[in-house]
Amino acid sequence: MDKIKGGLRLILCALSILAASVALFSQNEPRAVPPIPGSEKIEHVIWIIQENHSFDNYFGTFPGADGIPPFTCLPKMPGSKDCVKPFHMPPGQPLIDLEHSWETAHAAYDNGTMDGFVWAEGSPYTMGYYDATDIPNYWNYARHYTLCDRFFSSEMTGSSPNHVFTVAAQSGEINNVGSLAQLKLVMDDDDGFSFASIVKRFRGRNITWKYYVETKPHPAGGCKVNARLSNLACPDPRNFTLWNPMPGFQAIRDNPGEMNRLVSQNEYFHDLRDGSLPQVSWIIPDFQDSEHPPEPLAQGMWYVTRLINALMQSPYWKNTVIFLTWDDYGGFYDHVPPPEVDAYGYGPRVPMIVISPYARPGYISHYAYDFTSVLKFIEQRWNLKHLTPRDDHADNMEDCFDFSQPPAPPLVIPVPANIRSHLLPVHITYHPSVELPHQSGASIQGTQAIPYIPPLSKKANPVADR
């Protein structure tokens, strides 16, 4: 009898361990989250991603937003009393790029004091800002729809890792990688990215998608800019670039059907007219229309306005949301310390405008979001499983919508006939005023790979101190 009781205890113990293991495994398994009530009214998501501006740089003086604090003045050198105040950017400035690598971003962050921008950038132009006189259309959209003043880039660095976040909720621990060959070398994997992108979730649900890349006819004699810029100024939608991570995923690259979804932006206008707009789409500019310094802001703004006008003048306006954002801070000052959610981010704030008939009109959201929040909205709208802890823990941007309100009318802004797109091909940066890590005798740029640290628990979404 004792042997039988002992055996039963062993069996019960084993079953208990098995049950605990199953529970733990299920907690780590990707899970679907119930849809946001009313979000079924959104049948199409369009994500427009421009380049390289912080929130304070574009909306630091926007009424009601958490903008540039009074009496702000950042030291020219660490510990110096000589400082630079924020100023309205002179026309045509800055003439060259501001550095926005991992090293520079962390130096500017300065352990959360956000006071290292001037000496890390080596330029006072980091303190320049724009307003309604420079980017009137963006301010107009913000006044009529929803502006997010706690929207952060996903990683404290430049373009490439942040663009990977917009499709995969992680960066793959890459540096700023600009070609497929370089990606395979950095990843030490001929597959490139072996983790899942959001489009893997689309396959099982037959969700349609496209990745639109702005293309123009190449100039006679080819795209005559430096090698670093040629694939951005004259992009091929099927080629991996700093701003197009899709061909970096072997699961996409080896699938002709999915590669056919990486298309010229010209198809966006055709799809609106022909009634074939996909359910989810990304729109990426070429370099000249990207607003990436030194490209003219007005040029990029009118490019975006054409995209938005086309949607608003189509039957799709009634059931679509446009998420309009910028991929990283571009070296420009922002005063809000990004929350530390893991080893990579968040990065500095970037503008986000939510444009939809169901966006809260004239509203400023103070909830903390990042690029994975847009993925979270998509996942909840179509009942998809999350990709990583980032999108699982991200806020879903429900605060930006009121699905019970009467649908807001479109805001069509006429585009002047004389707006033309031209390229300013200068792409050099200022040197920092002090030596930064890895800068001496090295040409390392972008994110340095460090171990991923998942969050310990889901915390309440921080709200701005008003």
C-alpha positions in Angstrom: 0.0 0.0 0.0 2.8 2.4 0.9 4.4 1.7 -2.5 1.1 2.4 -4.2 0.7 5.7 -2.3 4.3 6.6 -3.1 3.8 5.9 -6.7 0.6 8.0 -6.8 2.5 10.9 -5.1 5.2 10.7 -7.8 2.5 10.6 -10.6 0.8 13.7 -9.0 4.1 15.5 -8.6 5.0 14.8 -12.3 1.5 16.0 -13.4 1.9 19.1 -11.4 5.3 19.8 -12.9 3.9 19.1 -16.4 1.0 21.5 -15.8 3.3 24.3 -14.6 5.5 23.8 -17.6 2.5 23.9 -20.0 1.3 27.1 -18.2 4.8 28.7 -18.5 5.1 27.7 -22.1 1.7 29.1 -23.0 2.7 32.4 -21.3 5.7 32.7 -23.6 3.7 31.7 -26.7 2.5 34.5 -29.0 -1.1 35.4 -28.2 -3.8 37.3 -29.9 -5.4 40.2 -28.1 -9.1 41.0 -28.4 -9.9 43.8 -31.0 -10.4 47.4 -29.9 -14.2 48.0 -29.8 -15.3 49.8 -32.9 -12.0 49.3 -34.7 -13.8 47.1 -37.3 -14.7 50.4 -38.9 -11.1 50.7 -40.0 -10.6 48.4 -43.0 -7.3 49.9 -44.2 -4.1 51.1 -42.5 -1.6 53.3 -44.3 1.7 54.0 -42.6 3.6 56.9 -44.1 7.2 57.1 -42.7 9.3 60.2 -43.3 12.8 60.9 -42.2 14.8 62.4 -39.3 12.9 64.9 -37.2 12.2 65.0 -33.4 9.0 66.0 -31.9 10.4 69.3 -30.5 12.0 70.0 -33.9 8.5 70.0 -35.6 5.9 70.5 -32.9 7.9 72.0 -29.9 5.9 75.2 -30.1 2.5 73.6 -31.0 -0.2 74.9 -28.6 -1.2 72.4 -25.9 1.6 69.9 -26.8 4.4 69.0 -24.4 6.9 71.1 -26.3 10.2 72.9 -25.6 10.3 74.0 -21.9 10.8 77.7 -21.2 14.4 78.8 -20.4 15.9 75.8 -22.2 19.6 76.3 -22.9 21.9 73.4 -23.6 25.7 73.5 -22.8 28.1 73.8 -25.7 30.5 71.5 -23.8 29.9 69.1 -20.9 29.5 71.2 -17.7 29.9 74.5 -19.6 27.8 77.6 -18.6 28.0 78.7 -22.3 24.9 77.4 -23.9 22.6 77.4 -26.9 18.9 78.3 -26.7 16.2 76.9 -29.0 15.7 79.1 -32.1 13.5 79.1 -35.1 15.5 77.5 -37.9 16.7 79.9 -40.6 15.6 79.2 -44.1 17.6 76.4 -45.8 19.3 75.2 -42.7 20.9 72.9 -41.7 23.0 72.6 -44.9 24.3 69.2 -44.0 23.1 66.3 -41.9 23.2 65.9 -38.1 24.7 62.7 -36.8 22.2 60.3 -35.3 24.1 57.1 -34.6 23.8 55.0 -31.5 26.8 56.7 -29.9 25.7 60.2 -30.7 22.1 59.5 -29.6 23.2 58.1 -26.2 25.6 61.0 -25.7 22.8 63.5 -26.4 20.5 61.5 -24.0 23.3 61.8 -21.3 21.7 59.4 -18.9 18.3 60.9 -19.2 19.2 64.6 -18.7 18.7 65.2 -22.4 21.3 68.0 -22.3 24.1 66.6 -24.5 22.7 67.4 -27.9 24.9 70.5 -28.7 28.3 69.0 -27.9 27.4 65.5 -29.1 26.2 66.9 -32.5 29.0 69.4 -32.7 26.5 71.9 -34.1 24.0 74.5 -32.7 21.5 73.4 -35.4 20.3 70.6 -33.2 18.5 73.3 -31.2 16.7 74.7 -34.3 12.9 74.2 -34.6 10.2 74.7 -37.2 6.7 75.9 -36.8 3.4 76.5 -38.7 5.2 79.0 -41.1 7.6 76.2 -42.2 5.3 73.1 -42.2 1.8 74.5 -42.3 0.2 71.3 -43.7 1.5 69.2 -40.8 0.3 71.6 -38.3 -3.1 71.7 -40.1 -3.4 67.9 -39.9 -2.5 68.1 -36.2 -5.2 70.7 -35.5 -7.9 68.7 -37.3 -7.0 65.2 -36.3 -4.8 63.6 -33.5 -1.3 64.6 -32.6 0.7 62.3 -30.3 3.3 64.1 -28.1 4.6 60.9 -26.4 5.4 58.9 -29.5 8.9 57.6 -29.3 11.2 56.0 -31.9 11.7 52.4 -31.1 15.5 52.4 -30.8 17.9 55.2 -29.7 19.7 55.3 -33.1 19.2 56.0 -36.8 17.2 54.7 -39.7 17.8 51.0 -40.4 17.0 49.5 -37.0 13.9 51.7 -36.5 12.6 50.7 -39.9 13.0 47.0 -39.0 11.0 47.7 -35.9 8.1 49.0 -38.1 7.7 45.6 -39.7 9.0 43.2 -37.0 8.8 44.8 -33.5 12.6 44.3 -33.2 15.7 45.3 -35.0 17.7 42.0 -35.1 20.5 43.8 -33.2 21.8 45.3 -36.4 23.9 48.4 -37.0 22.8 50.9 -39.6 22.9 48.5 -42.5 22.3 49.7 -46.1 22.6 46.6 -48.3 21.6 42.9 -48.3 25.2 41.8 -48.6 26.1 43.9 -45.6 23.1 42.6 -43.7 24.1 38.9 -44.3 27.6 39.8 -43.1 26.5 41.5 -40.0 23.9 38.9 -39.1 26.4 36.1 -40.0 23.5 34.4 -41.7 22.9 34.1 -45.5 19.2 34.2 -44.7 19.5 37.8 -43.4 16.6 38.2 -40.9 15.4 34.8 -39.8 12.8 36.1 -37.3 9.2 36.8 -38.2 7.9 40.0 -39.7 4.3 41.1 -39.3 3.5 39.9 -42.8 4.0 36.3 -41.6 1.0 36.9 -39.4 -0.9 38.2 -42.5 -0.4 34.9 -44.4 -2.7 32.8 -42.3 -5.4 35.4 -42.3 -5.3 36.3 -46.0 -4.6 40.0 -45.1 -3.5 42.0 -48.1 -0.5 44.3 -47.9 2.0 46.3 -49.9 5.2 48.1 -49.3 5.1 51.2 -51.5 8.5 52.8 -52.3 8.6 56.2 -54.1 10.4 55.8 -57.4 11.1 58.2 -60.2 12.6 57.7 -63.7 16.3 57.6 -63.3 18.2 60.6 -64.7 20.0 60.2 -68.0 23.4 58.6 -67.3 22.2 56.9 -64.1 21.8 58.0 -60.5 24.9 60.1 -60.1 25.1 60.5 -56.3 27.5 58.9 -53.9 27.3 55.2 -53.3 25.8 55.6 -49.9 22.8 57.6 -51.2 22.2 56.1 -54.7 19.8 53.3 -53.5 17.8 55.9 -51.5 17.7 58.6 -54.1 16.9 56.1 -56.9 15.5 53.2 -55.0 14.3 49.8 -56.3 11.4 48.6 -54.1 12.8 45.0 -54.3 16.2 46.0 -52.9 17.1 46.1 -49.3 18.0 49.7 -48.1 18.2 51.6 -44.9 14.5 52.4 -45.3 13.3 49.2 -46.8 13.9 46.1 -44.6 11.5 43.8 -46.4 14.0 42.1 -48.7 16.1 41.4 -45.7 13.7 38.6 -44.7 14.4 35.4 -46.5 10.7 34.4 -46.1 9.8 37.4 -48.2 12.8 37.4 -50.5 12.3 33.7 -51.6 8.5 34.1 -52.1 7.7 35.6 -55.5 4.2 36.4 -54.4 5.4 38.5 -51.5 8.2 40.1 -53.5 5.5 41.3 -55.9 4.0 43.3 -53.0 7.2 45.5 -52.8 6.2 48.0 -55.4 6.6 51.5 -56.8 4.6 54.1 -55.0 2.9 54.8 -58.4 0.8 51.7 -57.7 -0.6 53.4 -54.6 -2.4 56.0 -56.7 -3.6 53.3 -59.1 -4.8 51.1 -56.3 -6.9 54.0 -54.9 -8.5 54.6 -58.3 -9.0 50.9 -59.2 -10.4 49.8 -55.8 -7.5 47.6 -54.9 -5.9 49.3 -51.9 -4.5 46.6 -49.6 -5.6 46.3 -46.0 -2.2 47.3 -44.7 0.5 49.4 -46.4 3.7 51.2 -45.8 4.8 54.2 -47.9 8.4 55.1 -48.0 9.8 58.2 -49.8 12.9 58.5 -52.0 15.7 60.6 -50.5 14.7 63.9 -52.1 11.2 63.8 -50.7 12.1 62.4 -47.3 12.8 65.6 -45.3 16.1 64.1 -44.4 18.6 67.0 -44.1 19.6 68.8 -46.3 16.5 68.0 -48.4 13.9 70.9 -48.3 11.1 70.4 -45.8 8.4 71.9 -48.1 9.3 69.4 -50.8 8.7 66.5 -48.5 5.6 68.1 -46.9 3.9 68.5 -50.3 4.9 65.0 -51.3 3.1 63.7 -48.2 0.1 66.0 -48.9 -0.3 64.5 -52.3 -0.5 61.0 -50.7 -3.0 62.1 -48.2 -5.1 64.1 -50.7 -5.3 61.0 -52.9 -6.7 58.9 -50.0 -9.1 61.6 -48.9 -10.5 62.0 -52.5 -11.1 58.3 -52.9 -13.9 56.0 -51.5 -11.3 54.6 -49.1 -11.3 57.7 -46.8 -14.4 56.5 -44.9 -12.7 53.4 -43.5 -9.0 54.1 -43.4 -6.4 55.4 -40.9 -3.2 57.1 -41.9 -0.3 56.9 -39.4 2.1 59.7 -40.4 5.4 59.6 -38.6 9.2 60.1 -38.9 11.7 57.2 -38.5 14.1 58.8 -36.0 15.1 62.0 -34.3 17.7 62.9 -36.9 20.0 64.5 -34.4 17.5 67.2 -33.4 16.9 68.2 -29.8 14.0 66.7 -27.8 13.5 67.4 -24.2 11.6 64.2 -23.1 13.8 61.3 -21.8 12.7 58.1 -23.5 11.4 55.4 -21.2 13.9 52.5 -20.8 11.8 49.5 -21.8 14.7 47.3 -22.8 18.3 47.5 -23.9 17.5 49.2 -27.2 14.8 51.8 -26.5 12.8 53.7 -26.6 14.6 56.3 -28.6 13.8 60.1 -28.7 10.3 61.3 -29.5 9.3 61.7 -33.2 6.1 63.3 -34.5 3.0 61.1 -35.0 -0.2 62.4 -36.5 -3.2 60.0 -36.7 -5.4 61.0 -39.6 -8.8 59.2 -40.0 -12.5 59.9 -39.9 -12.4 58.3 -36.5 -9.3 60.1 -35.1 -10.2 62.4 -32.2 -10.5 65.8 -33.7 -8.1 68.5 -32.5 -6.8 66.1 -29.9 -3.3 65.7 -28.4 -2.6 62.2 -27.0 -0.2 62.1 -24.0 0.1 58.3 -23.9 3.5 56.7 -24.5 3.7 54.9 -27.9 6.4 53.7 -30.2 6.5 52.1 -33.7 5.4 48.8 -32.2 2.2 50.5 -31.0 1.1 50.8 -34.7 1.8 47.0 -35.1 -0.2 46.4 -31.9 -3.1 48.3 -33.4 -2.9 46.2 -36.6 -2.6 43.0 -34.6 -5.7 43.8 -32.5 -7.7 45.0 -35.4 -7.2 41.7 -37.2 -6.9 39.5 -34.2 -3.2 38.6 -34.9 -0.6 37.2 -32.5 2.1 39.5 -31.3 5.7 39.2 -32.6 7.9 40.1 -29.6 7.6 41.4 -26.1 7.8 44.9 -27.5 4.5 44.8 -29.4 2.9 42.6 -26.8 3.6 45.2 -24.1 3.0 48.3 -26.4 0.0 50.5 -26.0 -2.4 50.0 -28.9 -3.2 53.7 -29.6 -6.9 53.3 -28.8 -6.7 56.7 -27.1 -6.3 58.3 -30.6 -9.7 57.1 -31.8 -13.4 57.7 -31.1 -15.3 55.1 -33.0 -18.6 56.5 -31.7 -18.1 59.9 -33.2 -19.6 61.0 -36.6 -16.9 60.4 -39.2 -14.8 63.5 -39.7 -14.6 65.1 -43.1 -11.5 65.0 -45.3 -9.1 67.9 -45.2 -7.9 68.3 -48.8 -5.1 70.8 -49.1 -4.5 72.0 -52.7 -1.0 71.4 -53.9 0.6 74.3 -55.8 1.3 73.5 -59.4 5.0 74.6 -59.3 6.1 72.2 -56.6 9.0 70.1 -57.9 11.2 67.4 -56.4 14.9 67.8 -56.7 17.9 66.3 -54.9 20.5 68.0 -52.7 23.0 65.2 -52.6 25.2 66.5 -49.8 25.4 63.9 -47.0 28.1 64.7 -44.5 27.8 65.3 -40.8 29.2 67.6 -38.2 31.9 66.2 -35.8 31.1 66.0 -32.1 32.7 68.6 -29.9 34.1 65.9 -27.7 35.3 62.4 -28.5 32.5 59.9 -28.3 32.9 56.1 -27.7 34.1 54.3 -30.9 34.7 57.6 -32.7 38.5 57.7 -32.5 40.0 56.4 -35.7 36.8 54.4 -36.5 34.0 54.7 -38.9 31.4 52.8 -37.0 27.9 54.2 -37.3 24.5 53.1 -36.1 23.4 50.6 -33.4 25.9 48.6 -31.6 24.7 45.1 -30.8 24.0 44.4 -27.1 22.0 41.7 -25.4 18.2 42.0 -25.5 16.7 42.6 -22.1 13.0 41.8 -22.0 10.8 43.8 -19.7 10.1 42.2 -16.3 6.4 43.2 -16.3 3.9 45.2 -18.2 3.9 48.7 -16.6 1.2 51.3 -16.8 1.5 53.6 -19.8 3.4 56.8 -18.6 1.3 59.9 -19.1 2.9 63.3 -19.5 3.2 65.5 -16.4 1.0 68.3 -17.2 
